[in-house]
Amino acid sequence: MTWALYEDSRIRRAITKEQAAAGTPAEPTTPSRSNAMRVFCRLAIAALVATGCGKGSRSAPPSAAHAPPAAAKPALPAGPAEYTVIIKSTWTKANFPLDYPSDAHFSGMIGASHNARYTIFAVGRRPTKGLERLSEEGKHSPLNDEIKQAIDQGNALELFESGGLKNWKDSMVATVHVDPAHPLVDVVNMVAPSPDWFTGATDVNLIENGAWVARRRIVLPAYDSGGDDGTTYKAADKDANPKKPTTRNTNKHFVVHGAVQPVAVLTFVRKTT
């Protein structure tokens, strides 16, 4: 506002000088109605400028961004389901000729249906005592106790198991129940004889597009649990201490024509009533 008053006064003085030079009587110092309106307009403009550019001005807060809608939860089946679990060996002398043992066999499978807070094994994670004993001796204990504990905690629904397999013309078969809260399945069995090798699958999800799958087939590699440092089928016991993370087994015994080969096929078949 001060700037506007100064500017108006300067303009009036300049006009008065021009009138005096031309012999025209100077305008009275009291502004006319027109001059008053011009002054008022200048004052109003100056006030607006001061408000917009003044030191204490604040930009209008932007409108609050709308939060994105929460992601829709995946659709789930309405109820539980029952599956037949089938493990078929491809670990034969014909497929794996290097040092193939005469007493080759699979220990019985053991597994569980569960949620995302439990798994029997994971690549990169050290083995539990249960997995270590299963992979070294083919024993289901104490892995069965670990699964039962997960059931008590609500993280697993059911334990399932079967007997072992020696005749490769046959398959190991078991049954497992799943429900919307426990749609995942883990299953393992020892590749025997071996230091600590096993095969199996983890976090197999039996839901697809909001419904239970009718069938799921998975090719299984061999794994090294990390509990023993032996490198041949019948190596002397060489306990790893500390335990090593579980890995995919790339030992020469499972490499054929330059590529690591699977040792079994796992199939889930949904039972219908």
C-alpha positions as CSV (number, residue, x, y, z in Angstrom):
1,M,0.0,0.0,0.0
2,T,2.9,2.4,0.8
3,W,4.3,1.8,-2.7
4,A,0.9,2.7,-4.3
5,L,0.6,6.0,-2.4
6,Y,4.1,6.9,-3.4
7,E,3.5,6.1,-7.0
8,D,0.3,8.1,-7.1
9,S,2.0,11.2,-5.6
10,R,4.9,10.9,-8.0
11,I,2.5,10.9,-11.0
12,R,0.5,13.9,-9.7
13,R,3.7,15.9,-9.3
14,A,4.8,15.0,-12.9
15,I,1.4,16.1,-14.2
16,T,1.6,19.4,-12.3
17,K,5.0,20.2,-13.8
18,E,3.7,19.5,-17.3
19,Q,0.7,21.8,-16.7
20,A,2.9,24.6,-15.4
21,A,5.2,24.4,-18.3
22,A,2.2,24.6,-20.7
23,G,0.6,27.5,-18.8
24,T,-2.2,25.3,-17.7
25,P,-3.5,25.9,-14.1
26,A,-2.4,23.2,-11.8
27,E,-5.0,20.8,-10.6
28,P,-6.1,21.3,-7.0
29,T,-4.2,19.1,-4.6
30,T,-7.5,17.6,-3.6
31,P,-8.1,14.7,-6.0
32,S,-11.2,14.6,-8.1
33,R,-13.7,11.7,-7.9
34,S,-11.8,10.1,-11.0
35,N,-8.4,10.5,-9.3
36,A,-9.9,9.0,-6.1
37,M,-11.1,6.0,-8.0
38,R,-7.7,5.5,-9.6
39,V,-6.0,5.7,-6.2
40,F,-8.4,3.2,-4.8
41,C,-7.8,0.8,-7.6
42,R,-4.0,1.2,-7.2
43,L,-4.3,0.6,-3.5
44,A,-6.4,-2.5,-4.1
45,I,-3.9,-3.9,-6.7
46,A,-1.0,-3.1,-4.3
47,A,-2.8,-5.0,-1.5
48,L,-3.3,-8.0,-3.8
49,V,0.4,-8.0,-4.8
50,A,1.5,-7.7,-1.2
51,T,-0.8,-10.6,-0.2
52,G,0.5,-12.8,-3.0
53,C,4.2,-11.9,-2.8
54,G,4.6,-10.8,0.8
55,K,7.1,-12.5,3.1
56,G,4.4,-14.1,5.2
57,S,2.4,-15.5,2.3
58,R,1.4,-19.1,2.2
59,S,0.5,-21.2,-0.8
60,A,-2.9,-22.7,-0.7
61,P,-2.5,-26.3,0.5
62,P,-3.0,-28.8,-2.3
63,S,-6.0,-30.9,-2.1
64,A,-5.3,-34.1,-0.2
65,A,-4.4,-36.9,-2.6
66,H,-6.9,-39.7,-2.5
67,A,-5.4,-42.8,-1.1
68,P,-5.4,-45.7,-3.5
69,P,-8.0,-48.3,-2.8
70,A,-6.9,-51.3,-0.8
71,A,-5.9,-54.2,-2.9
72,A,-8.7,-56.7,-3.1
73,K,-8.0,-59.9,-1.3
74,P,-7.6,-63.0,-3.5
75,A,-10.6,-65.1,-3.9
76,L,-10.6,-68.3,-1.8
77,P,-12.5,-71.6,-2.1
78,A,-15.6,-71.9,0.0
79,G,-14.5,-74.9,1.9
80,P,-11.8,-77.6,2.4
81,A,-10.5,-80.1,0.0
82,E,-8.8,-83.5,0.0
83,Y,-5.9,-84.6,-2.2
84,T,-4.1,-87.8,-3.1
85,V,-0.3,-87.2,-2.9
86,I,1.8,-89.4,-5.2
87,I,5.6,-89.5,-5.5
88,K,7.1,-91.4,-8.4
89,S,10.8,-91.9,-8.6
90,T,12.9,-91.1,-11.7
91,W,16.1,-91.8,-9.8
92,T,17.0,-95.1,-11.6
93,K,20.2,-96.7,-12.6
94,A,19.4,-96.0,-16.2
95,N,18.9,-92.3,-15.6
96,F,21.8,-91.9,-13.1
97,P,24.5,-94.4,-13.9
98,L,27.4,-92.8,-11.9
99,D,28.1,-94.9,-8.8
100,Y,24.4,-95.8,-8.6
101,P,23.9,-97.7,-5.3
102,S,22.6,-101.3,-5.3
103,D,20.3,-100.6,-2.3
104,A,18.8,-97.4,-3.7
105,H,15.5,-96.4,-2.1
106,F,13.3,-93.5,-0.9
107,S,12.4,-93.2,2.7
108,G,8.7,-92.8,3.4
109,M,7.4,-89.3,2.6
110,I,6.3,-87.0,5.4
111,G,4.6,-83.6,4.9
112,A,2.1,-81.1,6.1
113,S,-0.6,-78.7,4.8
114,H,0.0,-75.3,6.3
115,N,-0.1,-71.5,5.9
116,A,2.6,-69.0,5.0
117,R,4.1,-69.0,8.5
118,Y,5.4,-72.5,8.3
119,T,7.6,-74.6,6.0
120,I,9.5,-77.8,6.5
121,F,12.4,-76.5,4.5
122,A,13.6,-73.6,2.5
123,V,16.7,-73.2,0.2
124,G,19.1,-70.9,1.9
125,R,17.9,-71.8,5.4
126,R,19.7,-74.1,7.8
127,P,17.9,-77.4,8.5
128,T,15.8,-78.1,11.5
129,K,16.7,-81.1,13.6
130,G,13.8,-82.9,12.1
131,L,14.8,-82.2,8.5
132,E,18.4,-83.1,9.2
133,R,17.5,-86.5,10.7
134,L,15.1,-87.2,7.8
135,S,17.7,-86.4,5.2
136,E,20.5,-88.4,7.0
137,E,18.6,-91.4,8.3
138,G,15.1,-91.4,6.7
139,K,13.5,-91.1,10.1
140,H,10.2,-89.2,10.5
141,S,11.0,-88.2,14.1
142,P,11.5,-85.5,15.3
143,L,10.2,-83.9,12.1
144,N,6.7,-85.2,12.9
145,D,7.0,-83.4,16.3
146,E,7.9,-80.2,14.6
147,I,4.8,-80.5,12.4
148,K,2.6,-81.3,15.3
149,Q,3.9,-78.1,17.1
150,A,3.0,-76.1,14.0
151,I,-0.5,-77.6,14.1
152,D,-0.9,-76.6,17.8
153,Q,0.2,-73.1,16.9
154,G,-2.4,-72.9,14.1
155,N,0.2,-72.7,11.3
156,A,-0.3,-76.3,10.0
157,L,-3.5,-78.2,9.4
158,E,-2.5,-81.8,9.0
159,L,0.5,-84.2,9.0
160,F,0.6,-86.9,6.4
161,E,3.1,-89.7,5.7
162,S,3.7,-93.0,3.9
163,G,6.0,-96.0,3.9
164,G,9.2,-96.1,1.9
165,L,9.8,-97.1,-1.7
166,K,12.3,-99.6,-3.1
167,N,10.5,-100.8,-6.2
168,W,10.6,-98.0,-8.7
169,K,7.7,-99.5,-10.6
170,D,5.5,-98.5,-7.6
171,S,4.8,-95.0,-6.1
172,M,4.4,-93.6,-2.6
173,V,0.9,-92.5,-1.9
174,A,-0.7,-90.5,0.9
175,T,-3.7,-88.3,1.5
176,V,-3.7,-84.7,2.7
177,H,-6.5,-82.2,3.6
178,V,-6.3,-78.5,3.0
179,D,-8.5,-75.6,3.7
180,P,-8.6,-71.9,2.8
181,A,-6.5,-71.0,5.8
182,H,-3.9,-73.7,5.1
183,P,-3.7,-74.1,1.3
184,L,0.0,-74.8,1.1
185,V,1.7,-78.2,1.2
186,D,5.3,-79.4,2.0
187,V,6.5,-82.9,1.5
188,V,10.0,-84.5,1.8
189,N,11.7,-87.9,1.7
190,M,15.3,-89.1,1.9
191,V,17.2,-90.1,-1.2
192,A,19.0,-93.2,0.3
193,P,21.7,-94.1,0.8
194,S,23.3,-90.7,1.1
195,P,25.0,-88.3,3.5
196,D,22.1,-85.9,3.9
197,W,20.3,-85.8,0.6
198,F,16.5,-85.6,0.1
199,T,13.9,-84.6,-2.4
200,G,10.6,-82.9,-1.9
201,A,8.6,-79.7,-2.5
202,T,7.8,-76.6,-0.4
203,D,4.9,-74.1,-0.4
204,V,2.9,-75.9,-3.1
205,N,-0.2,-73.8,-3.4
206,L,-3.3,-75.8,-4.3
207,I,-5.5,-72.7,-5.0
208,E,-5.7,-71.2,-8.4
209,N,-8.1,-68.5,-9.5
210,G,-10.1,-68.8,-6.3
211,A,-10.7,-72.5,-6.5
212,W,-8.9,-75.8,-5.6
213,V,-6.9,-77.1,-8.5
214,A,-8.0,-80.5,-9.9
215,R,-4.4,-81.7,-10.4
216,R,-0.9,-80.3,-9.9
217,R,2.3,-82.0,-11.1
218,I,5.8,-80.9,-9.9
219,V,9.2,-82.2,-10.9
220,L,11.4,-82.7,-7.9
221,P,15.2,-82.1,-7.7
222,A,17.5,-83.5,-5.1
223,Y,18.5,-81.3,-2.2
224,D,21.4,-81.2,0.3
225,S,20.0,-80.4,3.7
226,G,23.3,-79.0,5.0
227,G,23.6,-81.4,7.9
228,D,26.6,-83.4,6.6
229,D,29.6,-82.7,4.4
230,G,29.7,-86.1,2.6
231,T,29.8,-86.0,-1.2
232,T,29.2,-89.6,-2.2
233,Y,26.2,-92.0,-1.7
234,K,28.0,-94.0,1.0
235,A,30.4,-91.5,2.4
236,A,31.4,-91.9,6.0
237,D,29.5,-89.7,8.5
238,K,30.9,-86.2,8.4
239,D,28.6,-84.0,10.5
240,A,28.6,-80.3,9.5
241,N,29.1,-78.0,12.4
242,P,27.7,-75.4,12.2
243,K,24.9,-76.6,9.9
244,K,25.0,-75.2,6.4
245,P,22.0,-73.7,4.5
246,T,19.9,-76.2,2.5
247,T,20.8,-76.1,-1.2
248,R,19.8,-77.6,-4.5
249,N,22.0,-80.7,-4.9
250,T,24.4,-80.2,-7.9
251,N,26.6,-83.1,-6.9
252,K,28.1,-85.0,-9.9
253,H,25.9,-88.0,-9.2
254,F,22.8,-85.9,-10.3
255,V,24.4,-84.4,-13.4
256,V,23.7,-86.1,-16.6
257,H,24.9,-84.7,-20.0
258,G,26.0,-81.5,-18.3
259,A,22.7,-80.8,-16.6
260,V,21.2,-81.5,-13.1
261,Q,18.4,-84.0,-13.5
262,P,15.2,-84.3,-11.3
263,V,14.9,-87.5,-9.2
264,A,11.1,-87.7,-8.7
265,V,7.7,-86.4,-9.8
266,L,5.1,-85.2,-7.3
267,T,1.4,-85.2,-8.2
268,F,-1.6,-83.9,-6.3
269,V,-5.0,-85.2,-7.4
270,R,-8.1,-83.7,-5.9
271,K,-10.6,-86.2,-4.6
272,T,-14.2,-85.6,-5.5
273,T,-17.2,-86.8,-3.6
